[in-house]
Structures are given as structure tokens and as C-alpha cells.
Amino acid sequence: MEAVRRWRAGWGFPTTLLCIYGFFSTVKPLEPFLIPYLTGPDKNLTTEQVNNEIFPVWTYSYLSVLVPVFLLTDWLRYKPVVVFQCVNLFITTAMLLWMQGVPAMQAMQFFYAVVTASEVAYFSYIYSVVDLEKYRKVTSYCRSVQLLGYTVGSVLGQLLVSFNLMSYHYILVLTLVLTSIALLTSCFLPMPQRSMFFHRRHTGQIKATGNLVDGSAEQTSTSKISQEETGGRNEKGEEEGGDEGAGKERKGKRPKTEDPEETVGAEGCSQVLFQLWRDFRHCYSSRQLLYWSVWWALATCGYNQTINYVQVLWEHVQPSQNFTIYNGGVEAVSNLFGAATAYGIGFTQVNWEQWGELALGGFSGLGAAALFLMTFIGNIWVCYTSYIVFKCLYMLLITIAMFQIAADLSMERYALVFGANNFGALALQTIITSIVVDSRGLSLPIIPQFTIYASYFSVIAIIFSLRGAFTVWRAQKSSTESTPPDKNPCAPDPDSCLEQRL
């Protein structure tokens, strides 16, 4: 019993529950076949209704709820938002199963947007229950389990559809059962006692003993990192974290022992927002981080648009009534290859500061070529193969970008910058959706849409290829100029050398 008690008090218990939740919440057998389901006899919707009226609602809703959910996630300390995410996932699946018509499916897209926006709580939860030195390990566990869930869901869906083992209706019933398991698991997650911004502990106030779940003891390494990064920049102590507790520590005063955990409550919301703005400005003052972030936002926008509407393209290319659909198998293969590509990049020995921007441009160009092939060849196997190549290239580049951006950031700024980049991508995606896809905009058919997406990635490729070539040229020029010239034996005393020659 003592061993079980220690395990529950350590990082293994919440990590195990989080991985179980991550797996069962991402096993979605119907997702690769969502377009055939919506346009089939179950829902009797047209492709134009799905493409131009239903799917754009997700983009608009996601943008509207992203920032409130981000702030509520930190204020409520993660677990309630994780549970809330699974509740909305259950509602989304139930609406897909039992409701009919365009308005109902648009409402379903809103609830799914809340699910997507709440994804930040899943990984942010790790900050509060896992020691800093174990964060990378636990993050890899959770990401791997999520990927496994998506892959299992795609393969399971492919098998059920290919062998006619279940109709789409009963596949959704199975998904509801799996989501219920995830919801039950989320209720057993330990409630964190701190968060990154609203409920923080300051370094030096509590002695670390390793228990991070029940709040009895911890060491706030992230606050210390943040203070070290900003401490030497002529900033006043009271600006660190938005309170005077941190300033007192730097002045040598002992903190109050009656209040071992100083938190920023509701009255400190303005200080938290001001601190977020200060950190935002400081992070993006780095030109290199800014360039990587710009690519992140631009490429993620194009990637999301491609992923959202690729099934519509496949439905357009293949005569679904007499062709076996392999969407699930393609999604599974693309997930596995994408994970392998992202994993393998960690073993490469490349100076990404010098060659990274050129890689962004070159590989973005290959992604654009894959999209052009998907659009104009008109063969389903070319579409499938190009999609796998495109997804692998994006996973490769986004992994490099994440490594480069996170290299010199504290945990608080890590989350802030990643959230800001995704928000920028979503804002740009909303603009493109409203102009290109929405029925109130141009309402373009799927082939012109993908022509625009391919051209979009071509522009990204040109911009970053030129920028990357300039960066490489400047680095090589700087290296040449810094190389010391050959030593001149006469340099110390030219007159003596002249006498020797004479």
C-alpha cells in the first residue's frame, strides 16, 4: 500500500491517467469518413453545404473561444477544462449521431471548436503536476499516446468500413463509448494547486520534496527561469510576475511563512494580463524567433485548411459509389510517417540557425508541389500519396520550428509564444475561410480552393527561400571576415625586417 501511495503522490499517477484520457479521446473511427457520412443517406447533405456552410463555422468558433478558453484554463487550473473538453466531445459525437440538418451540424461544429480550443489544457496540465526535469519525458508520452489514438482510430475505421462490419451509425455509437471512458478517466485526474499565471508559487518560498499533485511541496523552477531571463534587463523587481513578493525576495527579505503559496487571484487579473503583454513584447523582440513564428503561423494556417477540406477533394476525385474508400488507411500511414519524420529530426546534426530558414523555404516548396499534384492530376492514388508527403513535410518543419523557438524560453513564455503563434494562424485562417470558402464570400468549388492553397505555400516557399539564402550568405561572409589573416613575421618590427632584406 505504501508503494501505491507513493506512486499516486508522484508524477506517474497523473501521467498514466492523462495518457489513458489522451488515447480514448482521440480514437475516432469515423473521422476519416466524415464527408461520406454527412453526404450519404444518414444526413443527406450536399457537398456544397458541408464545404461552404458547415465547415467554416468551426474556424470562426475556434477563433472566438480560443483566448477565453486559454485564460480560463489557467484560472481554473486545467482539470475542469480537461473534463469540459471531453463533455463537449461527447456532445459533438451525440449531435453527429442523432441530429439532422444544416443548423444542427453548424452547432456541432461550434462544440467541436470548443473541444479543439480546450486542447491547451491537456498539455498545460503537465506543467502543474510534473517536475521540470521530467516534463520532456511526460510530454513525449502524451504526444505519442495521442498519435497512437489517432492511428488506431483511423485503422479501426478503415477495417470496419472496408469489411462492412459496422455502419457509420454504429461506428459513432462505438465512438460515444470510447469518449465515455475518456470522460470517466478525466474525473479522476488530481486537481493541481498551481498554474502558470494566476496561481503561481514563487521560488524560495517552498522547499521541494517531489510531491507536485497535492500541493504540499514543490519547487517552482519555471518562475526562477523567468526571473533569471528578465533579471539582467534593468527591470524593476515589482514587475516580475506582477506582484511585490518576487521583488522582496530579490531584496533579501524573508517571505511570510503564514502564506506559503502566494497566488494571483481575481484582483490580480490586470497584473497577469500586463505581465503577459510584457512577456509577449519581450519574446517577439528577437528577430530570429519572429521569423520562425511567422512561418509557424503561415504554414499552420495552410495546413489546417488542407486537412479540413482534403476529404472533400478526395470525394470529388474518386467515384465513391464504385470505389473502395481508403481514407482511414491513408490517415494512419500519414500519422505514422509524420511521427517518424518528427522523431528522426531530433538525431540530425544541422545548424538550424544558419540553414533553418532555407529548409523552411525548400520543404514548403515541396509541400506546394504535393498540393498541386493533388489538385490537378485527378487520380485518387496520387492524391493519397501527395497528402502523405505534404503531412510529413509539415510535421518535419513544425518540429524544427518548435525546437528553435523553445530553445531559450522559460515554461511560461513557451506556452505564451506557442499560443500566440496558433492564434495568428487561426486569425489568418479565418480570413481565408471567409473569403474563399464561406457561402457569403466567393464560395469557390474544391479545385479552385486547393489551387489557392498550393499557391499560398508557393509564396511561403519563395519568401523563406530568399530569406534563407540571404542568411546563409551573411553567415558565410561573417565567418570569412572573422577568420584571422596569415601572420606577418615583420608585423612586430617592420624596420628590422627591412634591414634584414638589405
Secondary structure as the mmCIF struct_conf table of DSSP 4:
data_model
#
loop_
_struct_conf.conf_type_id
_struct_conf.id
_struct_conf.beg_label_comp_id
_struct_conf.beg_label_asym_id
_struct_conf.beg_label_seq_id
_struct_conf.end_label_comp_id
_struct_conf.end_label_asym_id
_struct_conf.end_label_seq_id
HELX_RH_AL_P HELX_RH_AL_P1 GLU A 2 ALA A 9
BEND BEND1 GLY A 10 TRP A 11
HELX_RH_AL_P HELX_RH_AL_P2 GLY A 12 THR A 26
TURN_TY1_P TURN_TY1_P1 PRO A 29 LEU A 30
HELX_RH_3T_P HELX_RH_3T_P1 GLU A 31 PHE A 33
HELX_RH_AL_P HELX_RH_AL_P3 LEU A 34 THR A 39
BEND BEND2 GLY A 40 GLY A 40
TURN_TY1_P TURN_TY1_P2 PRO A 41 LYS A 43
HELX_RH_AL_P HELX_RH_AL_P4 THR A 47 GLN A 49
HELX_RH_PI_P HELX_RH_PI_P1 VAL A 50 ILE A 54
HELX_RH_AL_P HELX_RH_AL_P5 PHE A 55 TRP A 75
TURN_TY1_P TURN_TY1_P3 LEU A 76 ARG A 77
BEND BEND3 TYR A 78 TYR A 78
HELX_RH_AL_P HELX_RH_AL_P6 LYS A 79 TRP A 98
BEND BEND4 GLY A 101 GLY A 101
HELX_RH_AL_P HELX_RH_AL_P7 VAL A 102 ALA A 117
TURN_TY1_P TURN_TY1_P4 SER A 118 SER A 118
HELX_RH_AL_P HELX_RH_AL_P8 GLU A 119 VAL A 129
BEND BEND5 VAL A 130 VAL A 130
HELX_RH_3T_P HELX_RH_3T_P2 LEU A 132 LYS A 134
HELX_RH_AL_P HELX_RH_AL_P9 TYR A 135 SER A 162
TURN_TY1_P TURN_TY1_P5 PHE A 163 ASN A 164
BEND BEND6 MET A 166 MET A 166
HELX_RH_AL_P HELX_RH_AL_P10 TYR A 168 CYS A 187
TURN_TY1_P TURN_TY1_P6 PHE A 188 PHE A 188
BEND BEND7 LEU A 189 LEU A 189
HELX_LH_PP_P HELX_LH_PP_P1 PRO A 190 PRO A 192
BEND BEND8 GLN A 193 GLN A 193
BEND BEND9 MET A 196 HIS A 199
TURN_TY1_P TURN_TY1_P7 THR A 203 GLY A 204
BEND BEND10 GLN A 205 ILE A 206
BEND BEND11 GLY A 210 GLY A 210
BEND BEND12 VAL A 213 SER A 216
HELX_RH_AL_P HELX_RH_AL_P11 SER A 221 GLY A 231
TURN_TY1_P TURN_TY1_P8 GLY A 232 GLY A 232
BEND BEND13 ARG A 233 ASN A 234
HELX_RH_3T_P HELX_RH_3T_P3 GLY A 237 GLU A 239
BEND BEND14 GLU A 240 GLU A 240
TURN_TY1_P TURN_TY1_P9 GLY A 241 GLY A 242
BEND BEND15 ASP A 243 GLU A 244
HELX_RH_AL_P HELX_RH_AL_P12 GLY A 245 ARG A 250
TURN_TY1_P TURN_TY1_P10 LYS A 251 GLY A 252
HELX_LH_PP_P HELX_LH_PP_P2 LYS A 253 LYS A 256
BEND BEND16 THR A 257 GLU A 258
BEND BEND17 PRO A 260 GLU A 261
HELX_RH_3T_P HELX_RH_3T_P4 ALA A 266 GLY A 268
HELX_RH_AL_P HELX_RH_AL_P13 CYS A 269 CYS A 283
TURN_TY1_P TURN_TY1_P11 TYR A 284 SER A 285
BEND BEND18 SER A 286 SER A 286
HELX_RH_AL_P HELX_RH_AL_P14 ARG A 287 VAL A 317
BEND BEND19 GLN A 318 GLN A 318
HELX_RH_3T_P HELX_RH_3T_P5 SER A 320 ASN A 322
BEND BEND20 PHE A 323 PHE A 323
HELX_RH_AL_P HELX_RH_AL_P15 ASN A 327 GLY A 344
HELX_RH_3T_P HELX_RH_3T_P6 ILE A 345 PHE A 347
HELX_RH_AL_P HELX_RH_AL_P16 TRP A 352 PHE A 376
BEND BEND21 ILE A 377 ILE A 377
HELX_RH_AL_P HELX_RH_AL_P17 ILE A 380 ALA A 406
TURN_TY1_P TURN_TY1_P12 ALA A 407 ASP A 408
HELX_RH_AL_P HELX_RH_AL_P18 MET A 411 ILE A 432
HELX_RH_PI_P HELX_RH_PI_P2 THR A 433 VAL A 437
BEND BEND22 ASP A 438 ASP A 438
TURN_TY1_P TURN_TY1_P13 SER A 439 LEU A 442
HELX_RH_AL_P HELX_RH_AL_P19 ILE A 446 SER A 482
BEND BEND23 THR A 483 THR A 483
HELX_LH_PP_P HELX_LH_PP_P3 PRO A 484 LYS A 487
TURN_TY1_P TURN_TY1_P14 PRO A 489 CYS A 490
BEND BEND24 ALA A 491 PRO A 492
HELX_RH_AL_P HELX_RH_AL_P20 PRO A 494 ARG A 501
#
